[in-house]
Amino acid sequence: MLNNRKHFICLRIIVVCVIVSIYFNLSAAGIIYDGELKPFRVALVIGDQWDDPASYLINLPEPTGKYSGYDARPDVQGASDFHDLAVLLKSWAIPFDIIRLDQQLLDRYIFLDMHDNPVYGTIIWDVNESKNLMPSDISVITEMVTEYGTGLIAIADRITQPSIQRLLGVKYIGGWESNDPFSLTMNHFIISGLKKTFTIEPGPENHAKRQQVEVLDALTIVRQGEYPQVTVREFPSGGRSVWIGNDHNNLFTSQELRTILCRSITWTIGYNLFRTWENEIVMIMDDPGGAQNAWLKHWHYAPLSEQDIEKYLIAPLQKHKAVLNINFVPAFVNDEKKRLEPTWNQKFTDEFGLEHDNISSKRGYDKGIRLGVFEVMAHGLTHIQPDLVSDPTWYGSELEKERSEVGWYREFGDTRRGGEIPAAEQLWRMKTGMAWIKEQFGVTPLQFCAGGLGTSVSYFNNTAKLAGQAGYGWCGWETGYLGKDVVITGWKFFGTRESPLFVAALPDAHDYGLTREPEKFASIFKDYPGKRFIGINEFIGYLHAENSAKWEADGKRLTIMTEYDPHYCMDFAGNPTHWNLEISDWLLAEKGGKYSVKADGGKAEIRNSMITIPEGTGKHSITIDFTGL
Ligand SMILES: [Zn+2]
């Protein structure tokens, strides 16, 4: 009896072992993996376009110093394709990693996990020709597309590698100038609903290069003049490739080509979750608490009173359900004591004879914050030079002498002495500014704006880079994204579907203007009828969302996960989030044409292609069920 049982248990173990080993053998051979069920992550593969060897700071490219031939001056800008792509992917909050072939080998395990499952749903190929690249085995890309079903989207003239051309089904000829308009040639998911003809934004005077290819085994869906400029191709593996042509410096100035890129991501992966900003405005006002209003003769005024703030700011903002984003200064330089003090406890008469009642101002600002019409942002710590002692010395100086030099009233670049502010000093001011604002207003600011735009620009002292390290999520006003992963300056596409429009609070972007012409503030709502004036933390939250997805093994259910960091995504603690959910035609057809959607397990509706996720930071899920139940 005992022996029989032992035998039975042994037999069961053997059976389980055999099944497990068959599963892993099949899996390793790529048979179980279904090339149509793709992960939600993009690999952005570049050449040597990233000028930060430490892979953190993404700046606008420097001018090359070369002549284009049109101008007597050197007028050739650096290649902006990588910068554009980084801004666009961040804007849409599509998860991506950057693979730089000047520092990395093209290893297949960049694209596969250790069980040989693809890590990326699609690869954006933006590899320039350069002698600075590591030796690349591009057959890895061929393997991913033709065997694992990974998508490939190639940009402009970054297709000089023969195996990339083979994957696209085109032969590259070269690029020559053309300002011909683009036209759609057929119906295709990638271009559905777009304008039938369009041009790139620099207009008819631009010198953009149109690429010429011979189409061998691809469909042309967009032409520029007679020349194919967007082509697509499908593989039995489930892999799909797209080439988007035109000039690598100019193509993304076109809304249509930006949309074509976003759609190409959807088409190659099969689905997409992204954010757009067609109707949103971020309105900003600087300076409450700034040092110069008490000392600088030409920028001299008493702060707004509680009553003024209520009447001229809070009331119109409430009426238009709008938010004003305010850059506050939390520390005040007490000249007599030669030390910092909290700004918002101050009540004094300045040397010009003006009464400064910051306590009254603070009551007004607090009220707007409580009502949700003001968003608190950081304008540094003091809005004045860190070193007020060294020559030519600000402390104790005369109103009509050193006091009246505007260079004193900047904090992150030494605009008085013509230098930079060291990194550690800046970092301390950024972190202390954040802490003092939190203490005084009860809110952690996520946007950092250097006073008077005085900044340091060398790599180690770079003000935007340091603000990213200090934990801010956006660099003001329009500088760009700050994160632990990367910092992107020179942000673009404001006022398009890719990014909200940023506008200055009337009349002059500062509380100074409001002290003179307060009634002008509300007229901004006439200039932008129907727009939604949002708090900047809403925008910052989306930029910092960490999204991913997984398929159930039977391929019937797809779960997209969003993860909202409680710091960067603090706006979502009390507000629902809204995302564009796009499912490609081929995926829908393959899954039977129908699906239902749940958000956090509850019923969810899709309105104008947007899905709403309930409020709360942390993890959320969108489940797309193709079973037809
Ligand atoms: Zn300022």
Residues whose N, C-alpha, C, O or C-beta is under 5 A from the ligand:
A	BS01	ZN	D286 D287 G451 G452
